[in-house]
């Protein structure tokens, strides 16, 4: 199915942003759009009709972003790379 990647992106967005419930809509011509609803309210359309790639990029940019964990070893390696450039 074409929409599997898009629905997985919406699922990830719902885990990042618990204030709203997000869902996706799909037109007959195969374009996607994003819907957002507060708990107990009707969903509102918050995006235009987009291709699958554009839709996934929009969903990944929407809502709070997950912080990337950096290990102590990764941080030391980054410092070592900076010193090597000097």
N, C-alpha and C positions, 0 to 999 in steps of 0.2 A: 504494500500500500504506500502511496505517495505521502500520506499525511503522518506517517509514523514518527519521522524526525520532528515535525512541527508539534505534534502532541507531546512528545518527550520534552521539548523545550518549554512548553506551557506547564508541564508537571514540575520541572525544575524551578520555574518562576513561582509557582504556588508554594513551594517549600521555602523559597527565599523571602517572599512577601506574604505574611499571614494576615495583614490588614484587609486585603481584598481577595476575592476569588476570581481567578482568570480562566477564561475559556477561549476557544478559537471557533471561528465560523469559516465555512468554505462555500464559495459561490459555485454555481453550475459550470462556470468556465475554468474552475481550478485555482482561483485566487483565494488567499487566506486573509482573515482580518481578526483582530484581537478584541475581546470583550472583557470588561472589568465590572465587578459588582461588589458592593459592600454587603456584609451579611444581612440577609432579610430584604434587600433592595433588588430592583430589576437591573439586569446587566445593561451597560452602555457600551457602545462601539467606540473604541479609542484609537483605531488606526484605519488607514485607507485599505483598499484591496491591494495585496502585495503578492509577489511570487513567493515560492517556498523559501528560497535563499534569503530574500529580503525580510520575510516574516520571521525567520529564525534569528537573523541578526537583530531585528527590533526587539524580540522577546528577550534575547540575551542582554540587551542594553537596558531593559525596563526593570524598575524595582531596585531594591538594595542589592549590591554586588557582594558575592561571597569573598571573604578575605582569604588570600592565599597564604598558607602556612609556610614559613621559611625556617628550615632547621638551622641549628647552630653551625653545622658543617657547610651548608649552602652559603650562609652569611660570611663565613671565613673565606670561602672560595671566591666570593665576589670581591672582598677586600684584596685578596691576593691578585686578582685580575686587574684591579684598579692600580695597584702598586706596580704591576708589570708594565703598564702603559706609560708610567711617568718616567 
